[in-house]
């Protein structure tokens, strides 16, 4: 039995990997380029008792998605849970976006969900769970967030359509949209650490719950969707954000 987490070596993906790790679990952590972060993540997850395999692959392509699945062991080895948390950060306006780079970002942030499901399908069985990590930006526009938000919106649409094909097989697919989380990606999106701190402060003040998101707020939802208790939950995007954008 194997749990796969794309983008599993940093930020939200790593927090999820740690939550799902434990004695007897086998985790495959997908990453794109940062070898140092990948090795740190391996040590952190193995310390929780899990067996860890690393998979460096570009999941924004069908070939890369297939490489990631191949890292899950011999052909036919079952995947019990596939968490897609990887993302490509490209802060840009839409009118000023480079078409090639924007297309690549949307493919990585959205269409890759289909690539991963197609590649993993022979290893998914009745009871397997697929979980996509979305964001509020899929539904509420934010400045320079389009390459990520449009991709996430595409993936949310894919989830609804995939339910029609996966549910009869006993495979469930859902999404989790955390609130704003303190990660290095935020600084990359808004232009630096100082700007990110201002964003974090505003997010905490404006949230109806009076604070920013913490790892447990969304990792517990992921764990629920990965478990047997969610066996009849299909096609949902659960907003774990403290009430932001509730209107």
DAMO-V284060 format. One record per backbone hydrogen bond with DSSP energy under -0.5 kcal/mol. NH is the residue of the N-H (numbers start at 0). CO is the residue of the C=O. E is the energy in kcal/mol with one decimal. If there is no record, write none. Layout:
# DAMO-V284060
nh=NH co=CO e=E
nh=NH co=CO e=E
This chain:
# DAMO-V284060
nh=1 co=77 e=-0.8
nh=2 co=25 e=-2.9
nh=3 co=80 e=-2.9
nh=4 co=27 e=-2.6
nh=5 co=82 e=-2.7
nh=6 co=29 e=-0.6
nh=7 co=4 e=-0.9
nh=7 co=29 e=-1.5
nh=9 co=6 e=-0.9
nh=12 co=9 e=-0.7
nh=13 co=9 e=-2.0
nh=14 co=10 e=-2.2
nh=15 co=11 e=-2.2
nh=16 co=12 e=-2.4
nh=17 co=13 e=-2.5
nh=18 co=14 e=-1.8
nh=19 co=15 e=-2.2
nh=20 co=16 e=-1.3
nh=23 co=48 e=-0.9
nh=24 co=21 e=-2.2
nh=25 co=0 e=-0.5
nh=26 co=24 e=-0.5
nh=26 co=50 e=-3.1
nh=27 co=2 e=-2.7
nh=28 co=26 e=-0.6
nh=28 co=52 e=-2.6
nh=29 co=4 e=-2.6
nh=29 co=27 e=-0.6
nh=30 co=54 e=-2.1
nh=34 co=32 e=-1.2
nh=37 co=33 e=-1.9
nh=38 co=34 e=-2.3
nh=39 co=35 e=-2.1
nh=40 co=36 e=-2.4
nh=41 co=37 e=-2.3
nh=42 co=38 e=-2.0
nh=43 co=39 e=-2.2
nh=44 co=40 e=-2.6
nh=45 co=41 e=-2.7
nh=46 co=42 e=-1.7
nh=47 co=44 e=-1.2
nh=48 co=45 e=-2.1
nh=49 co=44 e=-1.1
nh=50 co=24 e=-2.9
nh=52 co=26 e=-2.6
nh=54 co=28 e=-2.4
nh=56 co=30 e=-2.3
nh=56 co=54 e=-0.7
nh=58 co=56 e=-1.0
nh=60 co=57 e=-1.2
nh=64 co=60 e=-2.3
nh=65 co=61 e=-2.0
nh=66 co=62 e=-2.0
nh=67 co=63 e=-2.1
nh=68 co=64 e=-2.1
nh=69 co=65 e=-2.3
nh=70 co=66 e=-1.2
nh=70 co=67 e=-0.6
nh=71 co=68 e=-1.9
nh=72 co=69 e=-1.1
nh=76 co=73 e=-2.5
nh=78 co=122 e=-2.4
nh=79 co=1 e=-2.1
nh=79 co=77 e=-0.6
nh=80 co=1 e=-1.4
nh=81 co=128 e=-2.5
nh=82 co=3 e=-3.4
nh=82 co=80 e=-0.5
nh=83 co=81 e=-0.6
nh=83 co=130 e=-2.9
nh=84 co=5 e=-0.9
nh=84 co=82 e=-0.9
nh=88 co=86 e=-0.5
nh=89 co=87 e=-0.7
nh=91 co=89 e=-0.5
nh=91 co=143 e=-0.7
nh=96 co=93 e=-1.1
nh=98 co=96 e=-0.6
nh=101 co=97 e=-3.0
nh=102 co=98 e=-2.3
nh=103 co=99 e=-2.1
nh=104 co=100 e=-2.2
nh=105 co=101 e=-2.6
nh=106 co=102 e=-2.2
nh=107 co=103 e=-2.3
nh=108 co=104 e=-3.0
nh=109 co=105 e=-1.5
nh=110 co=105 e=-1.2
nh=111 co=106 e=-2.1
nh=112 co=109 e=-1.8
nh=113 co=110 e=-1.0
nh=114 co=110 e=-1.5
nh=115 co=111 e=-2.7
nh=116 co=112 e=-2.2
nh=117 co=113 e=-2.8
nh=118 co=114 e=-2.3
nh=119 co=115 e=-2.6
nh=120 co=116 e=-1.6
nh=122 co=119 e=-2.6
nh=123 co=119 e=-0.8
nh=123 co=120 e=-1.2
nh=126 co=169 e=-3.2
nh=127 co=124 e=-2.8
nh=128 co=79 e=-2.3
nh=129 co=171 e=-2.6
nh=130 co=81 e=-3.0
nh=131 co=173 e=-2.5
nh=132 co=83 e=-2.5
nh=133 co=131 e=-0.8
nh=133 co=175 e=-2.3
nh=135 co=177 e=-0.5
nh=137 co=134 e=-1.8
nh=138 co=135 e=-2.1
nh=139 co=135 e=-2.3
nh=144 co=141 e=-1.7
nh=145 co=91 e=-0.6
nh=147 co=144 e=-0.9
nh=148 co=144 e=-3.5
nh=149 co=145 e=-3.0
nh=150 co=146 e=-0.6
nh=151 co=147 e=-2.6
nh=152 co=148 e=-2.4
nh=153 co=149 e=-2.2
nh=154 co=150 e=-2.2
nh=155 co=151 e=-2.4
nh=156 co=152 e=-1.9
nh=157 co=153 e=-2.4
nh=158 co=154 e=-2.4
nh=159 co=155 e=-1.5
nh=160 co=156 e=-1.9
nh=161 co=157 e=-3.0
nh=162 co=158 e=-1.7
nh=163 co=159 e=-0.7
nh=163 co=160 e=-0.6
nh=164 co=160 e=-0.5
nh=164 co=161 e=-1.0
nh=165 co=161 e=-3.0
nh=166 co=162 e=-2.3
nh=168 co=165 e=-1.4
nh=169 co=166 e=-1.9
nh=170 co=165 e=-2.0
nh=171 co=127 e=-2.2
nh=173 co=129 e=-2.3
nh=174 co=235 e=-3.4
nh=175 co=131 e=-2.5
nh=176 co=237 e=-2.9
nh=177 co=133 e=-0.6
nh=177 co=175 e=-0.6
nh=178 co=239 e=-1.4
nh=182 co=180 e=-1.4
nh=185 co=182 e=-0.9
nh=186 co=182 e=-0.7
nh=187 co=183 e=-1.7
nh=188 co=184 e=-1.9
nh=189 co=185 e=-2.4
nh=190 co=186 e=-1.5
nh=191 co=186 e=-2.5
nh=195 co=191 e=-2.0
nh=196 co=192 e=-2.3
nh=197 co=193 e=-1.5
nh=198 co=194 e=-2.0
nh=199 co=195 e=-2.7
nh=200 co=196 e=-2.3
nh=201 co=197 e=-2.3
nh=202 co=198 e=-2.4
nh=203 co=199 e=-2.2
nh=204 co=200 e=-2.1
nh=205 co=201 e=-2.4
nh=206 co=202 e=-1.3
nh=209 co=206 e=-2.4
nh=212 co=179 e=-1.4
nh=216 co=213 e=-1.4
nh=217 co=213 e=-0.7
nh=217 co=214 e=-1.1
nh=218 co=214 e=-2.6
nh=219 co=215 e=-1.4
nh=221 co=217 e=-2.3
nh=222 co=218 e=-2.5
nh=223 co=219 e=-1.9
nh=224 co=220 e=-2.4
nh=225 co=221 e=-1.9
nh=226 co=222 e=-0.9
nh=226 co=223 e=-0.8
nh=229 co=226 e=-1.4
nh=230 co=227 e=-1.8
nh=232 co=229 e=-2.4
nh=233 co=231 e=-0.6
nh=234 co=172 e=-2.5
nh=237 co=174 e=-2.7
nh=237 co=235 e=-0.6
nh=238 co=236 e=-0.6
nh=239 co=176 e=-1.7
nh=239 co=237 e=-0.9
nh=240 co=238 e=-0.9
nh=243 co=240 e=-0.9
nh=245 co=242 e=-1.3
